[in-house]
Amino acid sequence: MIPVVPAQHYSCGGIKVDMDGQSSIDRLYSLGEASSTGLHGANRLASNSLLEAAVYAHRAAMHSGKRIGELTFEENIPLWDYKGTTHLEEMVLITQSIKEVQMIMSNYVGIVRSNLRLERAMVRLEILYQETESLYKQSLISKKICEVRNLINVGYIIIKHATARTESIGLHYSIDYPKNAVSEF
């Protein structure tokens, strides 16, 4: 989960869904602020309307309810082999990494961006990625270490897409491409 704070505009858009709230991943539905229905235009916070959220929640419930009987589950999953790992004694490392990801995204990948800021964000995120993966490989799995890995991965995807954008659209404004600014209205 990504904590929602005012600087969260860097992740506007949400998960693309169809008319039933289903994403491109089978059996994964997204609703409300996490989804991107397309009903409110590009680069908008997912579901800006309570009516839209209610309608999509109802459609997703109906769609998934019809499919529940056909679902199968793998029950013969082997136990986790945790040889070579230890309990994480350095929880402060994970807590600090989470704070750093939040600061990187807020300071460098917010509404106003530049190629330099995005480049710096990527360099710093790469360092956090290497440190976290090293820690992950030697630690027993915990919710917090999985959370920081997910935050780093989402940050990477957002930065890669922001770097590829050469125009200012909606809430994403790049000081490197002001002449290409496009009005959302």
C-alpha contacts under 8 A as a table, 3 or more apart, distances in Angstrom:
res1	aa1	res2	aa2	distance
1	M	147	E	7.15
1	M	151	L	7.67
2	I	151	L	6.83
4	V	7	A	7.96
4	V	8	Q	5.92
5	V	8	Q	5.46
6	P	9	H	7.09
7	A	10	Y	6.90
7	A	106	S	5.49
7	A	110	G	6.05
7	A	111	I	7.63
8	Q	11	S	5.85
8	Q	12	C	7.21
8	Q	106	S	7.40
8	Q	110	G	7.38
9	H	12	C	5.14
9	H	45	L	7.87
9	H	110	G	6.39
9	H	111	I	6.13
9	H	171	L	7.27
10	Y	105	M	7.43
10	Y	106	S	7.89
10	Y	109	V	6.04
10	Y	110	G	5.12
10	Y	111	I	6.16
10	Y	158	I	7.38
10	Y	172	H	7.58
11	S	14	G	7.07
11	S	158	I	6.93
12	C	43	N	5.76
12	C	44	R	5.91
12	C	45	L	5.03
12	C	46	A	6.96
13	G	35	S	7.42
13	G	36	S	5.62
13	G	42	A	7.08
13	G	43	N	4.79
13	G	44	R	5.46
13	G	45	L	5.60
13	G	46	A	5.60
14	G	33	E	7.11
14	G	34	A	5.09
14	G	35	S	4.53
14	G	36	S	4.61
14	G	45	L	6.97
14	G	46	A	5.32
15	I	23	S	6.83
15	I	30	S	6.62
15	I	34	A	6.22
15	I	35	S	4.57
15	I	36	S	5.17
16	K	23	S	5.92
16	K	24	S	7.56
16	K	35	S	6.13
16	K	36	S	4.74
16	K	37	T	6.26
16	K	38	G	7.95
17	V	20	D	7.38
17	V	21	G	5.00
17	V	22	Q	5.04
17	V	23	S	4.47
17	V	24	S	7.11
17	V	29	Y	7.50
17	V	30	S	6.84
17	V	35	S	6.61
17	V	36	S	6.18
17	V	37	T	5.73
18	D	21	G	5.31
18	D	22	Q	5.52
18	D	23	S	6.60
18	D	37	T	6.98
19	M	22	Q	7.49
19	M	37	T	7.57
19	M	56	Y	7.38
19	M	59	R	7.59
20	D	56	Y	6.40
20	D	59	R	5.06
20	D	60	A	4.92
20	D	63	H	6.39
21	G	29	Y	5.37
21	G	30	S	5.65
21	G	31	L	6.27
21	G	35	S	7.74
21	G	37	T	7.71
21	G	56	Y	5.87
21	G	57	A	7.36
21	G	59	R	7.00
21	G	60	A	5.27
22	Q	25	I	7.60
22	Q	26	D	7.40
22	Q	27	R	6.89
22	Q	28	L	5.90
22	Q	29	Y	4.26
22	Q	30	S	6.35
22	Q	60	A	7.02
23	S	26	D	6.97
23	S	27	R	7.78
23	S	28	L	5.74
23	S	29	Y	5.61
23	S	30	S	6.65
24	S	28	L	7.73
25	I	28	L	5.55
27	R	64	S	7.58
29	Y	60	A	6.96
30	S	34	A	6.03
30	S	35	S	5.06
31	L	34	A	5.78
31	L	35	S	5.01
31	L	47	S	7.73
31	L	53	A	6.51
31	L	56	Y	6.57
31	L	57	A	6.28
32	G	35	S	5.67
32	G	46	A	6.48
32	G	47	S	4.92
32	G	48	N	7.98
32	G	52	E	7.81
32	G	53	A	4.92
32	G	56	Y	7.87
32	G	57	A	7.87
33	E	36	S	7.89
33	E	45	L	6.42
33	E	46	A	4.67
33	E	47	S	4.98
33	E	48	N	7.41
34	A	46	A	5.97
34	A	47	S	7.65
35	S	46	A	5.00
35	S	47	S	6.64
36	S	45	L	7.70
36	S	46	A	4.61
36	S	47	S	6.90
37	T	40	H	7.56
37	T	46	A	6.86
37	T	47	S	7.33
38	G	41	G	5.37
38	G	42	A	6.80
40	H	44	R	6.66
40	H	46	A	7.98
40	H	47	S	7.71
40	H	48	N	7.41
41	G	44	R	6.40
42	A	170	G	7.16
42	A	184	E	7.75
43	N	169	I	7.73
43	N	170	G	5.82
43	N	171	L	6.80
44	R	48	N	7.89
44	R	170	G	7.57
44	R	171	L	7.91
45	L	48	N	6.39
47	S	50	L	7.45
47	S	52	E	6.50
47	S	53	A	6.13
48	N	52	E	7.62
49	S	52	E	5.20
49	S	53	A	6.37
50	L	53	A	5.02
50	L	54	A	6.10
51	L	54	A	5.11
51	L	55	V	6.10
52	E	55	V	5.15
52	E	56	Y	6.06
53	A	56	Y	5.29
53	A	57	A	5.96
54	A	57	A	5.13
54	A	58	H	6.17
55	V	58	H	5.20
55	V	59	R	6.19
56	Y	59	R	5.00
56	Y	60	A	5.96
57	A	60	A	5.17
57	A	61	A	6.10
58	H	61	A	5.13
58	H	62	M	6.20
59	R	62	M	5.13
59	R	63	H	6.02
60	A	63	H	5.07
60	A	64	S	5.92
61	A	64	S	5.34
61	A	65	G	5.82
62	M	65	G	5.09
62	M	66	K	6.36
63	H	66	K	5.41
63	H	67	R	6.69
64	S	67	R	5.11
64	S	68	I	6.10
65	G	68	I	5.36
66	K	69	G	7.20
67	R	70	E	5.64
67	R	71	L	6.91
68	I	71	L	5.58
74	E	77	I	6.71
82	Y	85	T	5.66
82	Y	140	L	6.80
84	G	138	Q	6.74
85	T	137	K	7.24
85	T	138	Q	4.65
85	T	139	S	4.80
85	T	140	L	5.57
86	T	138	Q	6.39
86	T	139	S	4.91
86	T	140	L	5.53
87	H	139	S	5.73
87	H	140	L	5.39
88	L	91	M	6.35
88	L	139	S	5.50
88	L	140	L	6.67
90	E	93	L	5.62
90	E	94	I	7.52
91	M	94	I	5.37
91	M	95	T	6.38
92	V	95	T	4.99
92	V	96	Q	5.97
93	L	96	Q	5.22
93	L	97	S	6.14
94	I	97	S	5.01
94	I	98	I	6.23
94	I	132	T	7.77
94	I	144	K	6.95
94	I	145	I	6.40
94	I	148	V	6.88
95	T	98	I	5.28
95	T	99	K	6.46
96	Q	99	K	5.11
96	Q	100	E	6.16
97	S	100	E	4.96
97	S	101	V	6.19
97	S	128	L	6.71
97	S	132	T	8.00
97	S	148	V	6.98
98	I	101	V	5.23
98	I	102	Q	6.33
98	I	148	V	5.72
98	I	151	L	7.59
99	K	102	Q	5.15
99	K	103	M	6.19
100	E	103	M	5.03
100	E	104	I	6.00
101	V	104	I	5.11
101	V	105	M	6.13
101	V	125	L	7.08
101	V	151	L	7.14
101	V	152	I	6.76
101	V	155	G	7.63
102	Q	105	M	5.30
102	Q	106	S	6.03
103	M	106	S	5.06
103	M	107	N	5.78
104	I	107	N	5.38
104	I	108	Y	5.67
104	I	109	V	7.17
104	I	121	A	5.83
104	I	124	R	7.57
104	I	125	L	7.67
105	M	108	Y	5.56
105	M	109	V	4.82
105	M	110	G	6.47
105	M	121	A	7.22
105	M	155	G	7.02
106	S	109	V	5.90
106	S	110	G	5.26
107	N	110	G	6.28
108	Y	113	R	6.59
108	Y	117	R	4.91
108	Y	118	L	6.07
108	Y	120	R	7.51
108	Y	121	A	5.95
109	V	112	V	7.34
109	V	113	R	5.89
109	V	117	R	7.05
109	V	118	L	6.31
109	V	121	A	7.33
109	V	159	I	7.06
110	G	113	R	6.32
110	G	172	H	7.90
111	I	171	L	5.86
111	I	172	H	5.07
111	I	173	Y	6.01
112	V	172	H	6.43
112	V	173	Y	4.92
112	V	174	S	5.75
112	V	175	I	7.05
113	R	117	R	6.39
113	R	118	L	7.04
113	R	172	H	7.42
113	R	173	Y	6.06
113	R	174	S	4.59
113	R	175	I	6.28
114	S	117	R	5.18
114	S	118	L	6.22
114	S	174	S	5.14
114	S	175	I	5.46
114	S	176	D	5.69
115	N	118	L	5.13
115	N	119	E	6.04
115	N	163	T	6.70
115	N	174	S	7.77
115	N	176	D	6.77
116	L	119	E	5.07
116	L	120	R	6.19
117	R	120	R	5.14
117	R	121	A	6.09
118	L	121	A	4.99
118	L	122	M	6.19
118	L	159	I	6.32
118	L	162	A	7.64
118	L	163	T	6.60
119	E	122	M	5.16
119	E	123	V	6.32
120	R	123	V	5.14
120	R	124	R	6.20
121	A	124	R	5.26
121	A	125	L	5.96
121	A	159	I	7.59
122	M	125	L	5.01
122	M	126	E	6.04
122	M	156	Y	7.02
122	M	159	I	6.87
123	V	126	E	5.20
123	V	127	I	6.62
124	R	127	I	5.26
124	R	128	L	6.50
125	L	128	L	5.05
125	L	129	Y	6.03
125	L	152	I	6.77
125	L	155	G	7.76
125	L	156	Y	7.27
126	E	129	Y	4.91
126	E	130	Q	6.26
127	I	130	Q	5.28
127	I	131	E	6.27
128	L	131	E	5.14
128	L	132	T	5.93
128	L	152	I	7.63
129	Y	132	T	5.18
129	Y	133	E	6.03
129	Y	149	R	7.41
129	Y	152	I	6.55
130	Q	133	E	5.28
130	Q	134	S	6.21
131	E	134	S	5.28
131	E	135	L	6.30
132	T	135	L	5.06
132	T	136	Y	5.94
132	T	145	I	7.75
132	T	148	V	7.74
132	T	149	R	6.90
133	E	136	Y	4.90
133	E	137	K	6.19
133	E	149	R	7.77
134	S	137	K	5.41
134	S	138	Q	6.79
135	L	138	Q	5.49
135	L	139	S	6.10
136	Y	139	S	5.28
136	Y	140	L	7.53
136	Y	141	I	7.17
136	Y	145	I	6.82
141	I	145	I	6.80
141	I	146	C	7.24
142	S	145	I	5.50
142	S	146	C	6.37
143	K	146	C	5.28
143	K	147	E	6.05
144	K	147	E	4.90
144	K	148	V	6.29
145	I	148	V	5.28
145	I	149	R	6.27
146	C	149	R	5.11
146	C	150	N	6.19
147	E	150	N	5.14
147	E	151	L	6.18
148	V	151	L	5.00
148	V	152	I	6.18
149	R	152	I	5.22
149	R	153	N	6.26
150	N	153	N	5.04
150	N	154	V	6.15
151	L	154	V	5.23
151	L	155	G	6.05
152	I	155	G	5.03
152	I	156	Y	6.12
153	N	156	Y	5.08
153	N	157	I	6.38
154	V	157	I	5.18
154	V	158	I	6.21
155	G	158	I	5.16
155	G	159	I	6.12
156	Y	159	I	5.21
156	Y	160	K	6.10
157	I	160	K	5.16
157	I	161	H	6.26
158	I	161	H	5.32
158	I	162	A	6.02
159	I	162	A	4.98
159	I	163	T	5.97
160	K	163	T	5.20
160	K	164	A	6.41
161	H	164	A	5.12
161	H	165	R	6.47
162	A	165	R	5.25
163	T	166	T	7.67
165	R	168	S	7.82
166	T	174	S	7.87
166	T	177	Y	6.15
166	T	180	N	7.52
167	E	173	Y	7.60
167	E	174	S	7.09
167	E	177	Y	5.56
167	E	178	P	7.34
167	E	180	N	4.91
167	E	181	A	5.69
167	E	182	V	7.28
168	S	171	L	7.84
168	S	172	H	5.66
168	S	173	Y	4.48
168	S	174	S	5.72
168	S	177	Y	6.50
168	S	178	P	6.59
168	S	180	N	6.13
168	S	181	A	4.33
168	S	182	V	5.99
169	I	172	H	5.47
169	I	173	Y	6.47
169	I	181	A	6.14
169	I	182	V	5.27
169	I	183	S	6.61
169	I	184	E	6.65
170	G	173	Y	7.55
170	G	182	V	7.42
170	G	183	S	6.68
170	G	184	E	5.21
173	Y	177	Y	7.90
173	Y	178	P	7.49
173	Y	181	A	7.52
174	S	177	Y	5.44
174	S	178	P	6.43
175	I	178	P	5.57
177	Y	180	N	5.50
177	Y	181	A	6.96
178	P	181	A	5.31
